[in-house]
Amino acid sequence: MYDERFAEIYDAAHGFKDYARESKYVADAIKCVNAGARTMLEVACGTGRFLERFRTDFDVQGLDYSRAMLARASERVPGVALHE
């Protein structure tokens, strides 16, 4: 488990990720397997960068063991259920 302080720099440390492309790939794969999929639980949702994109296609919820990450996610995706 990483230090809770990592939440402060998590987005900057993952700035290289193409969240739009990766989330589209995952959403398309899910729809290919189950065209009627409407809900998604993102495990290890971190600061919610994927959740904010997945919520356009799915009713999303997030799960993470880090309270600090979930606090950031709650700011990014208000109204989305987040679980510790």
N, CA, C and O atoms as a Maestro MAE file, in Angstrom:
{
 s_m_m2io_version
 :::
 2.0.0
}

f_m_ct {
 s_m_title
 :::
 protein
 m_atom[336] {
  # First column is atom index #
  i_m_mmod_type
  r_m_x_coord
  r_m_y_coord
  r_m_z_coord
  i_m_residue_number
  s_m_chain_name
  s_m_pdb_residue_name
  s_m_pdb_atom_name
  i_m_atomic_number
  :::
  1 25 0.849 -1.173 0.000 1 A "MET " " N  " 7
  2 3 0.000 0.000 0.000 1 A "MET " " CA " 6
  3 2 0.897 1.240 0.000 1 A "MET " " C  " 6
  4 15 1.894 1.302 0.719 1 A "MET " " O  " 8
  5 25 0.528 2.208 -0.806 2 A "TYR " " N  " 7
  6 3 1.328 3.416 -0.880 2 A "TYR " " CA " 6
  7 2 0.883 4.425 0.172 2 A "TYR " " C  " 6
  8 15 -0.193 4.306 0.758 2 A "TYR " " O  " 8
  9 25 1.702 5.380 0.385 3 A "ASP " " N  " 7
  10 3 1.458 6.435 1.352 3 A "ASP " " CA " 6
  11 2 0.270 7.291 0.894 3 A "ASP " " C  " 6
  12 15 0.137 7.584 -0.294 3 A "ASP " " O  " 8
  13 25 -0.585 7.688 1.833 4 A "GLU " " N  " 7
  14 3 -1.747 8.515 1.519 4 A "GLU " " CA " 6
  15 2 -1.352 9.838 0.851 4 A "GLU " " C  " 6
  16 15 -2.150 10.434 0.128 4 A "GLU " " O  " 8
  17 25 -0.143 10.284 1.092 5 A "ARG " " N  " 7
  18 3 0.305 11.545 0.493 5 A "ARG " " CA " 6
  19 2 0.457 11.446 -1.025 5 A "ARG " " C  " 6
  20 15 0.529 12.465 -1.711 5 A "ARG " " O  " 8
  21 25 0.506 10.227 -1.545 6 A "PHE " " N  " 7
  22 3 0.636 10.034 -2.991 6 A "PHE " " CA " 6
  23 2 -0.553 10.625 -3.738 6 A "PHE " " C  " 6
  24 15 -0.428 11.000 -4.904 6 A "PHE " " O  " 8
  25 25 -1.694 10.712 -3.082 7 A "ALA " " N  " 7
  26 3 -2.887 11.287 -3.716 7 A "ALA " " CA " 6
  27 2 -2.628 12.719 -4.169 7 A "ALA " " C  " 6
  28 15 -3.220 13.182 -5.143 7 A "ALA " " O  " 8
  29 25 -1.744 13.418 -3.463 8 A "GLU " " N  " 7
  30 3 -1.433 14.807 -3.803 8 A "GLU " " CA " 6
  31 2 -0.756 14.930 -5.162 8 A "GLU " " C  " 6
  32 15 -0.920 15.940 -5.847 8 A "GLU " " O  " 8
  33 25 0.003 13.914 -5.558 9 A "ILE " " N  " 7
  34 3 0.751 13.993 -6.814 9 A "ILE " " CA " 6
  35 2 0.305 12.948 -7.837 9 A "ILE " " C  " 6
  36 15 0.887 12.850 -8.917 9 A "ILE " " O  " 8
  37 25 -0.714 12.174 -7.504 10 A "TYR " " N  " 7
  38 3 -1.141 11.061 -8.351 10 A "TYR " " CA " 6
  39 2 -1.441 11.496 -9.790 10 A "TYR " " C  " 6
  40 15 -0.948 10.884 -10.737 10 A "TYR " " O  " 8
  41 25 -2.240 12.539 -9.954 11 A "ASP " " N  " 7
  42 3 -2.593 12.965 -11.305 11 A "ASP " " CA " 6
  43 2 -1.376 13.450 -12.091 11 A "ASP " " C  " 6
  44 15 -1.251 13.167 -13.283 11 A "ASP " " O  " 8
  45 25 -0.495 14.168 -11.436 12 A "ALA " " N  " 7
  46 3 0.717 14.629 -12.117 12 A "ALA " " CA " 6
  47 2 1.609 13.449 -12.493 12 A "ALA " " C  " 6
  48 15 2.201 13.431 -13.572 12 A "ALA " " O  " 8
  49 25 1.703 12.468 -11.603 13 A "ALA " " N  " 7
  50 3 2.542 11.297 -11.868 13 A "ALA " " CA " 6
  51 2 1.989 10.432 -13.001 13 A "ALA " " C  " 6
  52 15 2.731 9.680 -13.632 13 A "ALA " " O  " 8
  53 25 0.689 10.542 -13.256 14 A "HIS " " N  " 7
  54 3 0.055 9.765 -14.318 14 A "HIS " " CA " 6
  55 2 -0.366 10.649 -15.487 14 A "HIS " " C  " 6
  56 15 -1.256 10.286 -16.256 14 A "HIS " " O  " 8
  57 25 0.265 11.796 -15.619 15 A "GLY " " N  " 7
  58 3 -0.058 12.735 -16.682 15 A "GLY " " CA " 6
  59 2 0.204 12.202 -18.077 15 A "GLY " " C  " 6
  60 15 -0.322 12.733 -19.055 15 A "GLY " " O  " 8
  61 25 1.002 11.171 -18.177 16 A "PHE " " N  " 7
  62 3 1.315 10.564 -19.478 16 A "PHE " " CA " 6
  63 2 0.168 9.724 -20.027 16 A "PHE " " C  " 6
  64 15 0.148 9.417 -21.219 16 A "PHE " " O  " 8
  65 25 -0.786 9.347 -19.183 17 A "LYS " " N  " 7
  66 3 -1.872 8.461 -19.596 17 A "LYS " " CA " 6
  67 2 -2.858 9.185 -20.501 17 A "LYS " " C  " 6
  68 15 -3.177 10.354 -20.281 17 A "LYS " " O  " 8
  69 25 -3.329 8.488 -21.508 18 A "ASP " " N  " 7
  70 3 -4.367 9.015 -22.394 18 A "ASP " " CA " 6
  71 2 -5.706 8.462 -21.902 18 A "ASP " " C  " 6
  72 15 -6.194 7.449 -22.403 18 A "ASP " " O  " 8
  73 25 -6.284 9.136 -20.924 19 A "TYR " " N  " 7
  74 3 -7.508 8.654 -20.288 19 A "TYR " " CA " 6
  75 2 -8.665 8.558 -21.280 19 A "TYR " " C  " 6
  76 15 -9.482 7.642 -21.185 19 A "TYR " " O  " 8
  77 25 -8.744 9.479 -22.217 20 A "ALA " " N  " 7
  78 3 -9.827 9.445 -23.205 20 A "ALA " " CA " 6
  79 2 -9.729 8.183 -24.061 20 A "ALA " " C  " 6
  80 15 -10.723 7.481 -24.250 20 A "ALA " " O  " 8
  81 25 -8.556 7.900 -24.570 21 A "ARG " " N  " 7
  82 3 -8.374 6.726 -25.431 21 A "ARG " " CA " 6
  83 2 -8.569 5.442 -24.657 21 A "ARG " " C  " 6
  84 15 -9.262 4.535 -25.118 21 A "ARG " " O  " 8
  85 25 -7.966 5.356 -23.487 22 A "GLU " " N  " 7
  86 3 -8.064 4.130 -22.690 22 A "GLU " " CA " 6
  87 2 -9.493 3.860 -22.224 22 A "GLU " " C  " 6
  88 15 -9.941 2.714 -22.239 22 A "GLU " " O  " 8
  89 25 -10.203 4.892 -21.815 23 A "SER " " N  " 7
  90 3 -11.572 4.680 -21.345 23 A "SER " " CA " 6
  91 2 -12.492 4.306 -22.501 23 A "SER " " C  " 6
  92 15 -13.413 3.511 -22.317 23 A "SER " " O  " 8
  93 25 -12.261 4.860 -23.682 24 A "LYS " " N  " 7
  94 3 -13.054 4.482 -24.852 24 A "LYS " " CA " 6
  95 2 -12.820 3.019 -25.202 24 A "LYS " " C  " 6
  96 15 -13.760 2.296 -25.531 24 A "LYS " " O  " 8
  97 25 -11.569 2.585 -25.131 25 A "TYR " " N  " 7
  98 3 -11.234 1.188 -25.421 25 A "TYR " " CA " 6
  99 2 -11.972 0.248 -24.456 25 A "TYR " " C  " 6
  100 15 -12.567 -0.743 -24.878 25 A "TYR " " O  " 8
  101 25 -11.927 0.566 -23.181 26 A "VAL " " N  " 7
  102 3 -12.584 -0.277 -22.172 26 A "VAL " " CA " 6
  103 2 -14.101 -0.267 -22.373 26 A "VAL " " C  " 6
  104 15 -14.732 -1.324 -22.356 26 A "VAL " " O  " 8
  105 25 -14.685 0.907 -22.562 27 A "ALA " " N  " 7
  106 3 -16.132 1.005 -22.761 27 A "ALA " " CA " 6
  107 2 -16.565 0.230 -24.004 27 A "ALA " " C  " 6
  108 15 -17.580 -0.466 -23.977 27 A "ALA " " O  " 8
  109 25 -15.807 0.346 -25.089 28 A "ASP " " N  " 7
  110 3 -16.126 -0.388 -26.315 28 A "ASP " " CA " 6
  111 2 -16.027 -1.893 -26.099 28 A "ASP " " C  " 6
  112 15 -16.851 -2.649 -26.614 28 A "ASP " " O  " 8
  113 25 -15.025 -2.332 -25.342 29 A "ALA " " N  " 7
  114 3 -14.856 -3.765 -25.063 29 A "ALA " " CA " 6
  115 2 -16.027 -4.292 -24.231 29 A "ALA " " C  " 6
  116 15 -16.527 -5.390 -24.478 29 A "ALA " " O  " 8
  117 25 -16.452 -3.516 -23.261 30 A "ILE " " N  " 7
  118 3 -17.585 -3.924 -22.427 30 A "ILE " " CA " 6
  119 2 -18.843 -4.032 -23.284 30 A "ILE " " C  " 6
  120 15 -19.582 -5.012 -23.189 30 A "ILE " " O  " 8
  121 25 -19.082 -3.037 -24.110 31 A "LYS " " N  " 7
  122 3 -20.271 -3.042 -24.962 31 A "LYS " " CA " 6
  123 2 -20.234 -4.172 -25.984 31 A "LYS " " C  " 6
  124 15 -21.278 -4.692 -26.378 31 A "LYS " " O  " 8
  125 25 -19.045 -4.548 -26.409 32 A "CYS " " N  " 7
  126 3 -18.894 -5.657 -27.352 32 A "CYS " " CA " 6
  127 2 -19.313 -6.972 -26.688 32 A "CYS " " C  " 6
  128 15 -19.947 -7.817 -27.321 32 A "CYS " " O  " 8
  129 25 -18.964 -7.139 -25.436 33 A "VAL " " N  " 7
  130 3 -19.298 -8.360 -24.694 33 A "VAL " " CA " 6
  131 2 -20.732 -8.321 -24.194 33 A "VAL " " C  " 6
  132 15 -21.431 -9.334 -24.206 33 A "VAL " " O  " 8
  133 25 -21.171 -7.138 -23.750 34 A "ASN " " N  " 7
  134 3 -22.525 -7.000 -23.206 34 A "ASN " " CA " 6
  135 2 -23.088 -5.639 -23.629 34 A "ASN " " C  " 6
  136 15 -22.913 -4.637 -22.935 34 A "ASN " " O  " 8
  137 25 -23.755 -5.625 -24.763 35 A "ALA " " N  " 7
  138 3 -24.267 -4.375 -25.325 35 A "ALA " " CA " 6
  139 2 -25.241 -3.674 -24.383 35 A "ALA " " C  " 6
  140 15 -25.419 -2.459 -24.470 35 A "ALA " " O  " 8
  141 25 -25.866 -4.421 -23.491 36 A "GLY " " N  " 7
  142 3 -26.826 -3.839 -22.571 36 A "GLY " " CA " 6
  143 2 -26.243 -3.388 -21.251 36 A "GLY " " C  " 6
  144 15 -26.986 -2.974 -20.361 36 A "GLY " " O  " 8
  145 25 -24.930 -3.457 -21.102 37 A "ALA " " N  " 7
  146 3 -24.297 -3.057 -19.837 37 A "ALA " " CA " 6
  147 2 -24.615 -1.599 -19.531 37 A "ALA " " C  " 6
  148 15 -24.436 -0.723 -20.378 37 A "ALA " " O  " 8
  149 25 -25.083 -1.352 -18.325 38 A "ARG " " N  " 7
  150 3 -25.446 0.005 -17.923 38 A "ARG " " CA " 6
  151 2 -24.727 0.457 -16.661 38 A "ARG " " C  " 6
  152 15 -24.686 1.652 -16.367 38 A "ARG " " O  " 8
  153 25 -24.159 -0.486 -15.909 39 A "THR " " N  " 7
  154 3 -23.501 -0.124 -14.656 39 A "THR " " CA " 6
  155 2 -22.046 -0.560 -14.679 39 A "THR " " C  " 6
  156 15 -21.663 -1.491 -15.387 39 A "THR " " O  " 8
  157 25 -21.244 0.145 -13.878 40 A "MET " " N  " 7
  158 3 -19.824 -0.191 -13.795 40 A "MET " " CA " 6
  159 2 -19.302 0.149 -12.400 40 A "MET " " C  " 6
  160 15 -19.582 1.221 -11.863 40 A "MET " " O  " 8
  161 25 -18.554 -0.765 -11.834 41 A "LEU " " N  " 7
  162 3 -17.807 -0.512 -10.609 41 A "LEU " " CA " 6
  163 2 -16.342 -0.485 -10.994 41 A "LEU " " C  " 6
  164 15 -15.796 -1.489 -11.452 41 A "LEU " " O  " 8
  165 25 -15.706 0.660 -10.810 42 A "GLU " " N  " 7
  166 3 -14.276 0.741 -11.087 42 A "GLU " " CA " 6
  167 2 -13.522 0.457 -9.793 42 A "GLU " " C  " 6
  168 15 -13.612 1.216 -8.828 42 A "GLU " " O  " 8
  169 25 -12.786 -0.634 -9.790 43 A "VAL " " N  " 7
  170 3 -11.982 -1.026 -8.635 43 A "VAL " " CA " 6
  171 2 -10.632 -0.322 -8.743 43 A "VAL " " C  " 6
  172 15 -10.025 -0.292 -9.813 43 A "VAL " " O  " 8
  173 25 -10.170 0.240 -7.639 44 A "ALA " " N  " 7
  174 3 -8.936 1.034 -7.600 44 A "ALA " " CA " 6
  175 2 -9.126 2.286 -8.454 44 A "ALA " " C  " 6
  176 15 -8.322 2.569 -9.342 44 A "ALA " " O  " 8
  177 25 -10.186 3.026 -8.179 45 A "CYS " " N  " 7
  178 3 -10.568 4.187 -8.995 45 A "CYS " " CA " 6
  179 2 -9.655 5.389 -8.804 45 A "CYS " " C  " 6
  180 15 -9.731 6.347 -9.574 45 A "CYS " " O  " 8
  181 25 -8.801 5.356 -7.801 46 A "GLY " " N  " 7
  182 3 -7.872 6.464 -7.607 46 A "GLY " " CA " 6
  183 2 -8.583 7.793 -7.473 46 A "GLY " " C  " 6
  184 15 -9.519 7.927 -6.684 46 A "GLY " " O  " 8
  185 25 -8.141 8.775 -8.241 47 A "THR " " N  " 7
  186 3 -8.691 10.125 -8.151 47 A "THR " " CA " 6
  187 2 -9.891 10.343 -9.075 47 A "THR " " C  " 6
  188 15 -10.380 11.466 -9.201 47 A "THR " " O  " 8
  189 25 -10.361 9.289 -9.713 48 A "GLY " " N  " 7
  190 3 -11.581 9.374 -10.508 48 A "GLY " " CA " 6
  191 2 -11.411 9.807 -11.949 48 A "GLY " " C  " 6
  192 15 -12.394 10.153 -12.604 48 A "GLY " " O  " 8
  193 25 -10.194 9.797 -12.459 49 A "ARG " " N  " 7
  194 3 -9.970 10.243 -13.843 49 A "ARG " " CA " 6
  195 2 -10.717 9.382 -14.850 49 A "ARG " " C  " 6
  196 15 -11.250 9.909 -15.827 49 A "ARG " " O  " 8
  197 25 -10.767 8.069 -14.639 50 A "PHE " " N  " 7
  198 3 -11.539 7.217 -15.536 50 A "PHE " " CA " 6
  199 2 -13.031 7.333 -15.247 50 A "PHE " " C  " 6
  200 15 -13.840 7.317 -16.174 50 A "PHE " " O  " 8
  201 25 -13.399 7.447 -13.996 51 A "LEU " " N  " 7
  202 3 -14.813 7.555 -13.643 51 A "LEU " " CA " 6
  203 2 -15.489 8.726 -14.356 51 A "LEU " " C  " 6
  204 15 -16.625 8.608 -14.816 51 A "LEU " " O  " 8
  205 25 -14.791 9.847 -14.443 52 A "GLU " " N  " 7
  206 3 -15.400 11.004 -15.081 52 A "GLU " " CA " 6
  207 2 -15.686 10.739 -16.556 52 A "GLU " " C  " 6
  208 15 -16.589 11.352 -17.125 52 A "GLU " " O  " 8
  209 25 -14.948 9.855 -17.169 53 A "ARG " " N  " 7
  210 3 -15.200 9.514 -18.567 53 A "ARG " " CA " 6
  211 2 -16.217 8.384 -18.692 53 A "ARG " " C  " 6
  212 15 -17.093 8.430 -19.556 53 A "ARG " " O  " 8
  213 25 -16.105 7.374 -17.839 54 A "PHE " " N  " 7
  214 3 -17.033 6.242 -17.903 54 A "PHE " " CA " 6
  215 2 -18.470 6.657 -17.586 54 A "PHE " " C  " 6
  216 15 -19.415 6.016 -18.047 54 A "PHE " " O  " 8
  217 25 -18.637 7.707 -16.816 55 A "ARG " " N  " 7
  218 3 -19.989 8.100 -16.406 55 A "ARG " " CA " 6
  219 2 -20.834 8.590 -17.570 55 A "ARG " " C  " 6
  220 15 -22.050 8.718 -17.430 55 A "ARG " " O  " 8
  221 25 -20.222 8.867 -18.713 56 A "THR " " N  " 7
  222 3 -21.015 9.260 -19.877 56 A "THR " " CA " 6
  223 2 -21.722 8.051 -20.503 56 A "THR " " C  " 6
  224 15 -22.743 8.210 -21.171 56 A "THR " " O  " 8
  225 25 -21.186 6.852 -20.290 57 A "ASP " " N  " 7
  226 3 -21.757 5.630 -20.869 57 A "ASP " " CA " 6
  227 2 -22.402 4.699 -19.845 57 A "ASP " " C  " 6
  228 15 -23.224 3.854 -20.202 57 A "ASP " " O  " 8
  229 25 -22.032 4.851 -18.579 58 A "PHE " " N  " 7
  230 3 -22.475 3.912 -17.553 58 A "PHE " " CA " 6
  231 2 -22.889 4.656 -16.280 58 A "PHE " " C  " 6
  232 15 -22.486 5.795 -16.044 58 A "PHE " " O  " 8
  233 25 -23.695 3.985 -15.478 59 A "ASP " " N  " 7
  234 3 -23.963 4.434 -14.114 59 A "ASP " " CA " 6
  235 2 -22.799 3.881 -13.300 59 A "ASP " " C  " 6
  236 15 -22.736 2.678 -13.048 59 A "ASP " " O  " 8
  237 25 -21.882 4.744 -12.890 60 A "VAL " " N  " 7
  238 3 -20.623 4.295 -12.301 60 A "VAL " " CA " 6
  239 2 -20.598 4.430 -10.787 60 A "VAL " " C  " 6
  240 15 -21.294 5.257 -10.198 60 A "VAL " " O  " 8
  241 25 -19.772 3.588 -10.180 61 A "GLN " " N  " 7
  242 3 -19.383 3.694 -8.785 61 A "GLN " " CA " 6
  243 2 -17.890 3.409 -8.733 61 A "GLN " " C  " 6
  244 15 -17.353 2.717 -9.598 61 A "GLN " " O  " 8
  245 25 -17.224 3.940 -7.722 62 A "GLY " " N  " 7
  246 3 -15.796 3.732 -7.578 62 A "GLY " " CA " 6
  247 2 -15.452 3.088 -6.249 62 A "GLY " " C  " 6
  248 15 -16.169 3.245 -5.261 62 A "GLY " " O  " 8
  249 25 -14.352 2.365 -6.240 63 A "LEU " " N  " 7
  250 3 -13.852 1.682 -5.047 63 A "LEU " " CA " 6
  251 2 -12.356 1.905 -4.956 63 A "LEU " " C  " 6
  252 15 -11.632 1.711 -5.933 63 A "LEU " " O  " 8
  253 25 -11.895 2.311 -3.787 64 A "ASP " " N  " 7
  254 3 -10.456 2.451 -3.554 64 A "ASP " " CA " 6
  255 2 -10.207 2.284 -2.062 64 A "ASP " " C  " 6
  256 15 -11.097 2.555 -1.256 64 A "ASP " " O  " 8
  257 25 -9.014 1.842 -1.683 65 A "TYR " " N  " 7
  258 3 -8.697 1.673 -0.269 65 A "TYR " " CA " 6
  259 2 -8.116 2.941 0.336 65 A "TYR " " C  " 6
  260 15 -7.904 3.011 1.546 65 A "TYR " " O  " 8
  261 25 -7.855 3.948 -0.502 66 A "SER " " N  " 7
  262 3 -7.243 5.176 -0.020 66 A "SER " " CA " 6
  263 2 -8.293 6.272 0.172 66 A "SER " " C  " 6
  264 15 -8.940 6.697 -0.785 66 A "SER " " O  " 8
  265 25 -8.450 6.713 1.393 67 A "ARG " " N  " 7
  266 3 -9.386 7.809 1.670 67 A "ARG " " CA " 6
  267 2 -8.970 9.078 0.941 67 A "ARG " " C  " 6
  268 15 -9.819 9.828 0.459 67 A "ARG " " O  " 8
  269 25 -7.679 9.318 0.862 68 A "ALA " " N  " 7
  270 3 -7.182 10.522 0.193 68 A "ALA " " CA " 6
  271 2 -7.519 10.493 -1.297 68 A "ALA " " C  " 6
  272 15 -7.903 11.515 -1.866 68 A "ALA " " O  " 8
  273 25 -7.377 9.339 -1.922 69 A "MET " " N  " 7
  274 3 -7.738 9.208 -3.344 69 A "MET " " CA " 6
  275 2 -9.237 9.426 -3.517 69 A "MET " " C  " 6
  276 15 -9.661 10.128 -4.435 69 A "MET " " O  " 8
  277 25 -10.031 8.834 -2.649 70 A "LEU " " N  " 7
  278 3 -11.485 8.972 -2.752 70 A "LEU " " CA " 6
  279 2 -11.920 10.419 -2.532 70 A "LEU " " C  " 6
  280 15 -12.888 10.876 -3.140 70 A "LEU " " O  " 8
  281 25 -11.217 11.133 -1.675 71 A "ALA " " N  " 7
  282 3 -11.534 12.544 -1.461 71 A "ALA " " CA " 6
  283 2 -11.329 13.327 -2.751 71 A "ALA " " C  " 6
  284 15 -12.137 14.192 -3.090 71 A "ALA " " O  " 8
  285 25 -10.270 13.031 -3.459 72 A "ARG " " N  " 7
  286 3 -10.021 13.706 -4.745 72 A "ARG " " CA " 6
  287 2 -11.045 13.281 -5.788 72 A "ARG " " C  " 6
  288 15 -11.522 14.099 -6.575 72 A "ARG " " O  " 8
  289 25 -11.374 12.004 -5.788 73 A "ALA " " N  " 7
  290 3 -12.374 11.508 -6.742 73 A "ALA " " CA " 6
  291 2 -13.726 12.167 -6.490 73 A "ALA " " C  " 6
  292 15 -14.439 12.499 -7.438 73 A "ALA " " O  " 8
  293 25 -14.082 12.358 -5.233 74 A "SER " " N  " 7
  294 3 -15.386 12.962 -4.930 74 A "SER " " CA " 6
  295 2 -15.469 14.402 -5.437 74 A "SER " " C  " 6
  296 15 -16.551 14.880 -5.776 74 A "SER " " O  " 8
  297 25 -14.339 15.087 -5.490 75 A "GLU " " N  " 7
  298 3 -14.302 16.431 -6.059 75 A "GLU " " CA " 6
  299 2 -14.443 16.379 -7.571 75 A "GLU " " C  " 6
  300 15 -15.092 17.238 -8.168 75 A "GLU " " O  " 8
  301 25 -13.845 15.383 -8.186 76 A "ARG " " N  " 7
  302 3 -13.843 15.255 -9.645 76 A "ARG " " CA " 6
  303 2 -15.192 14.773 -10.176 76 A "ARG " " C  " 6
  304 15 -15.655 15.237 -11.218 76 A "ARG " " O  " 8
  305 25 -15.815 13.848 -9.461 77 A "VAL " " N  " 7
  306 3 -17.079 13.259 -9.930 77 A "VAL " " CA " 6
  307 2 -18.145 13.353 -8.834 77 A "VAL " " C  " 6
  308 15 -18.538 12.341 -8.252 77 A "VAL " " O  " 8
  309 25 -18.607 14.575 -8.561 78 A "PRO " " N  " 7
  310 3 -19.619 14.733 -7.510 78 A "PRO " " CA " 6
  311 2 -20.869 13.929 -7.841 78 A "PRO " " C  " 6
  312 15 -21.291 13.844 -8.994 78 A "PRO " " O  " 8
  313 25 -21.444 13.347 -6.807 79 A "GLY " " N  " 7
  314 3 -22.652 12.580 -6.985 79 A "GLY " " CA " 6
  315 2 -22.436 11.113 -7.310 79 A "GLY " " C  " 6
  316 15 -23.382 10.326 -7.282 79 A "GLY " " O  " 8
  317 25 -21.197 10.735 -7.620 80 A "VAL " " N  " 7
  318 3 -20.884 9.333 -7.893 80 A "VAL " " CA " 6
  319 2 -20.624 8.629 -6.561 80 A "VAL " " C  " 6
  320 15 -19.893 9.141 -5.714 80 A "VAL " " O  " 8
  321 25 -21.224 7.465 -6.386 81 A "ALA " " N  " 7
  322 3 -21.008 6.681 -5.158 81 A "ALA " " CA " 6
  323 2 -19.573 6.160 -5.150 81 A "ALA " " C  " 6
  324 15 -19.112 5.538 -6.108 81 A "ALA " " O  " 8
  325 25 -18.883 6.429 -4.048 82 A "LEU " " N  " 7
  326 3 -17.491 5.982 -3.874 82 A "LEU " " CA " 6
  327 2 -17.409 5.164 -2.597 82 A "LEU " " C  " 6
  328 15 -17.991 5.526 -1.575 82 A "LEU " " O  " 8
  329 25 -16.687 4.067 -2.665 83 A "HIS " " N  " 7
  330 3 -16.614 3.135 -1.539 83 A "HIS " " CA " 6
  331 2 -15.152 2.897 -1.153 83 A "HIS " " C  " 6
  332 15 -14.261 2.799 -1.997 83 A "HIS " " O  " 8
  333 25 -14.952 2.811 0.158 84 A "GLU " " N  " 7
  334 3 -13.600 2.530 0.685 84 A "GLU " " CA " 6
  335 2 -13.497 1.055 1.006 84 A "GLU " " C  " 6
  336 15 -12.450 0.595 1.462 84 A "GLU " " O  " 8
  :::
 }
 m_bond[335] {
  # First column is bond index #
  i_m_from
  i_m_to
  i_m_order
  :::
  1 1 2 1
  2 2 3 1
  3 3 4 2
  4 3 5 1
  5 5 6 1
  6 6 7 1
  7 7 8 2
  8 7 9 1
  9 9 10 1
  10 10 11 1
  11 11 12 2
  12 11 13 1
  13 13 14 1
  14 14 15 1
  15 15 16 2
  16 15 17 1
  17 17 18 1
  18 18 19 1
  19 19 20 2
  20 19 21 1
  21 21 22 1
  22 22 23 1
  23 23 24 2
  24 23 25 1
  25 25 26 1
  26 26 27 1
  27 27 28 2
  28 27 29 1
  29 29 30 1
  30 30 31 1
  31 31 32 2
  32 31 33 1
  33 33 34 1
  34 34 35 1
  35 35 36 2
  36 35 37 1
  37 37 38 1
  38 38 39 1
  39 39 40 2
  40 39 41 1
  41 41 42 1
  42 42 43 1
  43 43 44 2
  44 43 45 1
  45 45 46 1
  46 46 47 1
  47 47 48 2
  48 47 49 1
  49 49 50 1
  50 50 51 1
  51 51 52 2
  52 51 53 1
  53 53 54 1
  54 54 55 1
  55 55 56 2
  56 55 57 1
  57 57 58 1
  58 58 59 1
  59 59 60 2
  60 59 61 1
  61 61 62 1
  62 62 63 1
  63 63 64 2
  64 63 65 1
  65 65 66 1
  66 66 67 1
  67 67 68 2
  68 67 69 1
  69 69 70 1
  70 70 71 1
  71 71 72 2
  72 71 73 1
  73 73 74 1
  74 74 75 1
  75 75 76 2
  76 75 77 1
  77 77 78 1
  78 78 79 1
  79 79 80 2
  80 79 81 1
  81 81 82 1
  82 82 83 1
  83 83 84 2
  84 83 85 1
  85 85 86 1
  86 86 87 1
  87 87 88 2
  88 87 89 1
  89 89 90 1
  90 90 91 1
  91 91 92 2
  92 91 93 1
  93 93 94 1
  94 94 95 1
  95 95 96 2
  96 95 97 1
  97 97 98 1
  98 98 99 1
  99 99 100 2
  100 99 101 1
  101 101 102 1
  102 102 103 1
  103 103 104 2
  104 103 105 1
  105 105 106 1
  106 106 107 1
  107 107 108 2
  108 107 109 1
  109 109 110 1
  110 110 111 1
  111 111 112 2
  112 111 113 1
  113 113 114 1
  114 114 115 1
  115 115 116 2
  116 115 117 1
  117 117 118 1
  118 118 119 1
  119 119 120 2
  120 119 121 1
  121 121 122 1
  122 122 123 1
  123 123 124 2
  124 123 125 1
  125 125 126 1
  126 126 127 1
  127 127 128 2
  128 127 129 1
  129 129 130 1
  130 130 131 1
  131 131 132 2
  132 131 133 1
  133 133 134 1
  134 134 135 1
  135 135 136 2
  136 135 137 1
  137 137 138 1
  138 138 139 1
  139 139 140 2
  140 139 141 1
  141 141 142 1
  142 142 143 1
  143 143 144 2
  144 143 145 1
  145 145 146 1
  146 146 147 1
  147 147 148 2
  148 147 149 1
  149 149 150 1
  150 150 151 1
  151 151 152 2
  152 151 153 1
  153 153 154 1
  154 154 155 1
  155 155 156 2
  156 155 157 1
  157 157 158 1
  158 158 159 1
  159 159 160 2
  160 159 161 1
  161 161 162 1
  162 162 163 1
  163 163 164 2
  164 163 165 1
  165 165 166 1
  166 166 167 1
  167 167 168 2
  168 167 169 1
  169 169 170 1
  170 170 171 1
  171 171 172 2
  172 171 173 1
  173 173 174 1
  174 174 175 1
  175 175 176 2
  176 175 177 1
  177 177 178 1
  178 178 179 1
  179 179 180 2
  180 179 181 1
  181 181 182 1
  182 182 183 1
  183 183 184 2
  184 183 185 1
  185 185 186 1
  186 186 187 1
  187 187 188 2
  188 187 189 1
  189 189 190 1
  190 190 191 1
  191 191 192 2
  192 191 193 1
  193 193 194 1
  194 194 195 1
  195 195 196 2
  196 195 197 1
  197 197 198 1
  198 198 199 1
  199 199 200 2
  200 199 201 1
  201 201 202 1
  202 202 203 1
  203 203 204 2
  204 203 205 1
  205 205 206 1
  206 206 207 1
  207 207 208 2
  208 207 209 1
  209 209 210 1
  210 210 211 1
  211 211 212 2
  212 211 213 1
  213 213 214 1
  214 214 215 1
  215 215 216 2
  216 215 217 1
  217 217 218 1
  218 218 219 1
  219 219 220 2
  220 219 221 1
  221 221 222 1
  222 222 223 1
  223 223 224 2
  224 223 225 1
  225 225 226 1
  226 226 227 1
  227 227 228 2
  228 227 229 1
  229 229 230 1
  230 230 231 1
  231 231 232 2
  232 231 233 1
  233 233 234 1
  234 234 235 1
  235 235 236 2
  236 235 237 1
  237 237 238 1
  238 238 239 1
  239 239 240 2
  240 239 241 1
  241 241 242 1
  242 242 243 1
  243 243 244 2
  244 243 245 1
  245 245 246 1
  246 246 247 1
  247 247 248 2
  248 247 249 1
  249 249 250 1
  250 250 251 1
  251 251 252 2
  252 251 253 1
  253 253 254 1
  254 254 255 1
  255 255 256 2
  256 255 257 1
  257 257 258 1
  258 258 259 1
  259 259 260 2
  260 259 261 1
  261 261 262 1
  262 262 263 1
  263 263 264 2
  264 263 265 1
  265 265 266 1
  266 266 267 1
  267 267 268 2
  268 267 269 1
  269 269 270 1
  270 270 271 1
  271 271 272 2
  272 271 273 1
  273 273 274 1
  274 274 275 1
  275 275 276 2
  276 275 277 1
  277 277 278 1
  278 278 279 1
  279 279 280 2
  280 279 281 1
  281 281 282 1
  282 282 283 1
  283 283 284 2
  284 283 285 1
  285 285 286 1
  286 286 287 1
  287 287 288 2
  288 287 289 1
  289 289 290 1
  290 290 291 1
  291 291 292 2
  292 291 293 1
  293 293 294 1
  294 294 295 1
  295 295 296 2
  296 295 297 1
  297 297 298 1
  298 298 299 1
  299 299 300 2
  300 299 301 1
  301 301 302 1
  302 302 303 1
  303 303 304 2
  304 303 305 1
  305 305 306 1
  306 306 307 1
  307 307 308 2
  308 307 309 1
  309 309 310 1
  310 310 311 1
  311 311 312 2
  312 311 313 1
  313 313 314 1
  314 314 315 1
  315 315 316 2
  316 315 317 1
  317 317 318 1
  318 318 319 1
  319 319 320 2
  320 319 321 1
  321 321 322 1
  322 322 323 1
  323 323 324 2
  324 323 325 1
  325 325 326 1
  326 326 327 1
  327 327 328 2
  328 327 329 1
  329 329 330 1
  330 330 331 1
  331 331 332 2
  332 331 333 1
  333 333 334 1
  334 334 335 1
  335 335 336 2
  :::
 }
}
